[in-house]
Amino acid sequence: MPHRTNATPAAASRPLRALLAAACVALAASAPGCSYELQGKVVEGFGAVAIGRGDDPEASKSGVPGATVELVRDAGTMNRTVAARATADGNGRFTLDVQSFGAGWMEEAWVLRVRRSGFQNVEDEVQLPRDPKGRLVVVSMARGRSAPFREPESTRTLIDEARAFEPGIGDTRR
């Protein structure tokens, strides 16, 4: 007598279909030309970041050329990475070409950092739009002094701090 299972052929193939769908998404994300591109403009203002539409009134202001724009993933952790970097052109326009998997559709906070000599730095948490087409990041920068961005503590600093309480921590010669 043949062995019978309760699973239908369609039910048995569900895990396989889910695996194939995940593989297709990963393949599409890694294919050339499939990156996430976000357009933006740096203008003179009071120091803020806004993601709006291309017809935003702030975007009609004259641009601040030469500003360095960085999009940072996992900014508050030691695993942070600069996911995209651009320099504003003569009109203050820039394009962030994000090659990171999940950009725009995974729910996560990103940090946009902008600096230029003669202007105060701008650093703000942003939520990337699902569909960047027709969207525009408008960064307004106030005149003033630029300063280095504050970076999270490194692992070495944490070990040094722990050694203040227990001198043998991290010593591999024991």
C-alpha positions in Angstrom: 0.0 0.0 0.0 1.5 3.4 -1.0 2.4 5.9 1.7 0.1 8.9 1.7 0.6 12.3 3.3 -2.0 14.9 4.3 -0.2 17.7 2.5 -1.4 18.7 -0.9 1.1 19.4 -3.6 0.3 23.1 -3.4 0.9 23.2 0.4 4.1 21.3 0.0 5.5 23.8 -2.5 4.7 26.9 -0.4 8.1 26.9 1.4 9.8 26.5 -2.0 7.9 29.4 -3.5 8.7 31.6 -0.5 12.4 30.7 -0.9 12.3 31.5 -4.6 10.5 34.8 -4.0 13.2 35.8 -1.5 16.0 34.8 -3.9 14.3 36.9 -6.7 14.2 39.9 -4.4 17.8 39.5 -3.4 18.8 39.1 -7.0 16.8 42.1 -8.1 18.4 44.2 -5.3 21.9 43.3 -6.4 21.3 43.8 -10.1 23.0 46.8 -11.7 20.7 49.8 -12.1 18.4 48.6 -9.3 19.7 51.0 -6.7 17.7 53.5 -4.6 18.2 57.1 -5.8 17.1 60.0 -3.8 17.3 63.5 -5.2 18.0 66.6 -3.1 19.0 70.2 -2.8 21.0 72.2 -0.2 19.7 75.7 0.3 20.5 78.5 2.8 18.1 78.5 5.7 17.7 77.7 9.4 19.3 74.2 9.6 16.8 71.4 8.9 16.1 68.4 6.7 12.7 67.8 5.0 11.7 65.2 2.5 9.0 66.6 0.3 7.9 66.9 -3.4 10.0 68.3 -6.2 7.8 71.4 -6.3 8.5 72.3 -2.6 8.8 76.1 -2.3 12.1 75.7 -0.3 13.6 74.0 -3.4 13.1 77.2 -5.4 15.7 79.0 -3.3 19.2 79.4 -4.7 21.4 76.4 -3.8 24.5 76.1 -1.6 27.2 74.5 -3.8 29.9 72.2 -2.5 28.1 70.8 0.5 29.0 67.2 1.4 25.9 65.0 2.0 26.1 61.6 3.7 23.3 59.1 4.4 24.2 57.0 7.4 22.6 53.6 8.2 22.5 52.5 11.9 23.9 55.8 13.0 23.6 55.3 16.7 25.5 52.0 16.7 29.1 50.9 16.2 27.9 49.1 13.1 27.0 52.4 11.4 27.9 52.7 7.7 27.8 55.6 5.2 25.3 54.1 2.7 25.6 57.0 0.2 27.7 60.2 -0.2 27.3 63.1 -2.6 28.5 66.6 -3.2 26.1 69.4 -4.1 26.7 70.8 -7.5 26.8 74.5 -8.5 23.0 74.7 -8.0 23.0 72.9 -4.6 21.6 69.7 -6.2 22.7 66.2 -5.3 21.8 62.6 -5.8 22.2 59.9 -3.2 22.7 56.5 -4.8 21.9 54.1 -2.0 23.2 50.5 -2.7 22.0 49.2 0.7 19.5 46.4 0.6 16.1 47.4 2.0 16.5 51.1 1.5 13.1 52.7 1.4 10.9 49.7 2.2 12.4 48.4 5.5 11.3 50.4 8.5 14.4 51.9 9.9 15.8 55.3 10.7 18.6 56.8 8.7 20.7 59.9 9.5 21.4 62.6 6.9 24.5 64.6 7.6 25.5 67.7 5.6 28.5 69.9 6.0 30.2 72.8 4.2 32.7 75.4 5.2 31.1 78.6 6.3 27.8 76.9 7.3 26.7 75.1 10.5 26.5 71.3 10.1 23.0 69.7 9.6 22.4 66.3 11.1 18.9 64.9 11.2 17.1 61.5 11.4 15.0 60.7 8.3 12.7 58.0 7.1 13.3 57.2 3.5 10.3 57.3 1.3 9.2 53.9 -0.2 9.2 55.4 -3.7 11.8 58.2 -4.2 10.5 59.2 -7.6 9.1 62.7 -7.5 10.5 63.2 -3.9 13.1 65.7 -2.9 15.3 66.1 0.2 15.6 69.8 1.0 18.4 70.6 3.4 18.6 74.1 4.7 21.9 75.3 6.2 22.5 78.3 8.4 25.6 80.3 8.0 28.1 79.8 10.7 31.0 77.5 11.8 31.3 73.9 10.7 32.4 71.4 13.3 33.2 67.7 13.2 30.3 65.3 13.6 30.0 63.4 16.9 30.7 59.7 16.2 29.6 56.8 18.5 32.2 55.5 20.8 34.5 52.9 19.4 35.1 49.4 20.9 38.6 50.5 22.0 37.1 53.3 24.0 34.7 51.0 25.8 37.6 48.6 26.7 39.6 51.5 28.0 36.7 52.6 30.1 36.2 49.1 31.5 40.0 48.9 32.4 39.5 51.9 34.7 37.4 49.6 36.9 39.2 46.3 36.2 42.8 46.7 34.9 43.0 43.1 33.5 40.0 43.4 31.1 41.0 42.8 27.5 44.5 41.4 28.4 45.0 38.3 26.3 48.4 37.5 27.9 47.0 35.8 31.0 
